[in-house]
């Protein structure tokens, strides 16, 4: 989720007061992250990036409080203010651009800040850190002639935030935005040279995309004429993003003029602001939500969500506002009907069904039975994470790691995490190691998943591990426990001499179920004990117990 | 006479001249019991011993902050640097002012603090003693410092700069003649029965003897029965609640393909959570084959149509650690969906480990449990979903609309989507579940035209509250002390 901050006084003015705003916001599916006297911060859910924009936010809440939507106003005509020619070079690396001209903008107060915050937040989240979408704002007065969207290896211009001319290469290495977004532009041109997208007018470079704009077209809050471009890798998202911006400016009373985009012979006009109507059967909405609403009620609920909807018999046709880029089909509209209706007004209704019996999973049944047995034997239950590392799982146990057989994590933010455990005892030993000052005897067990890779495939098994620590602990104790649990669970176990680097040679047994080695038990070797900081004798064992391994 | 006292007497007999620790070791009676028994025995003159005072020092936070200079010392320096006189209003630290005056270093008049001639020179006794006490340079040194500076120590304690714990160490314990006599008397010589034995019972030796009366209030050892882990205990509460509501438990693998974890749930392939940042990808194995080719074809089509983007099998075969347990329930949908008859419903849930590639701290773990549930049915709807969830939490003692609330929410695989959250009395807000009606593109791909209700969420936050602890890492540290003494779960 992305958060966005607006001035409290702006909201008070434009929302007609902020009484019970938290409730309205929550009913709309968002959240107030922080409410201050000066500023308020909102959590905007990822399907509504249009509300990261101040005008979009105020607009949505206005409709929600009963203001009538008029979608007809989102029309910018077809006479272009500028032409943008897209070159074949840039088509290969960042193919899409949409642009428009805004006149009569008011960027005073916090308006420019809101606009920049919107472009930043939007590009980071929806724009996937500017890879998929980036936006540029330019002072229209400083733009000369028509535009070219091109790509080149090493042009130069004066970027924002400096006073000196820099080449593309220098920007990537020295400019803070260049360093931050260098990874988003790497692209190979012909002959393997890296080339970078940029926008220029008839005289100069306006921006290196998606990195930084030129100082020459810097926008200040005193300006009222803007050129706005959106570029990216996905055509639909580029177009819809410009639609969001166009609607925002139109809603704030500006004049928006389209630009003509020339792609190798074909021309199109942006913003598209395409009309889209989705038909919904009232019965589908009523059945999905589970409330008795009819076709005649729905336009009212949809109006609260910014749609213009008309009832046509048992159906409703809903005009989708052009700034909504999350509406895929009628299901998304039905959700909006539910929000417009109010989730809290929906009366909970029990499911009517004849078939009605719950049951545990076989693995869980075994686990529950074993839990009870072990608690009865005086073993306290531990629960460790399945994520662990080689030091604990192998080294301290004296066990050798088979790399191919270990499930390994590619990149972890935490150093102590690098693999999934292959055994339960190591972590139980670690648990005893931090409990040395506690009263003896100490007995611990855990039932949980262990992992290995067999022929390139992951095998997940359930294992019980148990340890007893006290001055008189010996092999017989571990054997007794194994006899007891295998007996009680009906597993036919045979015991033979075993060996494990973590155990004393000659004091280790292997447990065979159906002829297969499924477990071990024995006296832990002093070497392993001292690696875990344990000073008293410890005996224990482990056994695979998944339902399919018990016979 | 108490049986425990007799055991202690016997222990002393076997180990004369020992101290309490020595007796505890040789007799396996705990130290506290030995000390209280010896005190009782001493008052009856059965034993004698020497006591040795033993001190330990605990500095307070405030004390430690004075280590390099007490506030009164700092104040004097300040006054000095202002030429020996300073306005009281400019002194922020009242503590320094009070003590400098108490020590007679300054005088106060007409709103000014003036340095007195005899003011503080050389090392300040309070600081010297404080630092000596916390230096940790051995028991003898500590005892010596406390004994030779009783007044200063008293001051430091009264200022709450440190606490001195005074304990008496019992040494050189031995029996008096009366003690030796008592052993033979209590051991049966007196004709009273002490410890009941097999012989006494089978030979009816008790019929002509008296039972010695024991001290009902004698000190006894603590008891540490085995306990279940609270997370498992809570999981079983949750499981049993769902099962009683007619839900069947299902399980799914922990290591999953991105296909089941993301693609099957309509999470677009360029979604930020599919980034290394949030999800654990594996280096061994790197990929997991998608065996259900028919389903893969449908899921691929669903993505291409819905997101208007290319769909790459290579990204779907990436091996990940499950990021939500819906991967397990949606697998189950695929297994049963096509066999469901007209009018039939299915309801099931799953409790499973889920993973986030997080930097671990007291609030965040990389691994935690989630509970997911689903209902498949012909006419099931959002109102049913609200009912199922209300019913579940009602059984845990929460009331919908009062403790538990709903609001719209977005997840790529449900529409409508709904969040369920809990507002405890402390005014905080705990997210419990994400839920909704599964998108029909997904249901259809899985092989059913019925509607599917789904929900899922973590259990740790609610459990922390139930256990009255703050740190989530505590849950999985498994220190014996905590496992034995933790609170009961009270939701």
Interface residues (C-beta under 8 A of the other chain):
Chain A: X26 X27 X28 X29 X45 X46 X47 X48 X125 X128 X132 X234 X236 X287 X288 X289 X290 X291 X326 X328 X331 X332 X334 X335 X338 X339 X343 X344 X346 X347 X348 X349 X350 X351 X353 X355 X356 X357 X358 X359 X360 X361 X363 X364 X368 X371 X374 X375 X376 X377 X378 X379 X380 X381 X382 X383 X384 X385 X386 X387 X403 X404 X406 X407 X408 X409 X410 X411 X412 X413 X414 X416 X417 X420 X427 X428 X431 X432 X434 X435 X437 X438 X439 X442 X443 X444 X446 X449 X451 X453 X456 X457 X458 X460
Chain B: X222 X224 X225 X226 X227 X228 X229 X231 X232 X236 X239 X242 X243 X244 X245 X246 X247 X248 X249 X250 X251 X253 X254 X255 X270 X272 X276 X280 X281 X282 X283 X284 X285 X286 X288 X306 X308 X309 X319 X321 X344 X345 X346 X347 X353 X355 X357 X358 X359 X360 X365 X366 X367 X375 X377 X379 X380 X381 X382 X383 X384 X386 X387 X388 X390 X391 X400 X401 X405 X406 X407 X408 X409 X410 X415 X416 X417 X418 X419 X437 X439 X440 X451 X475 X476 X477 X478 X479 X480 X481 X483 X484
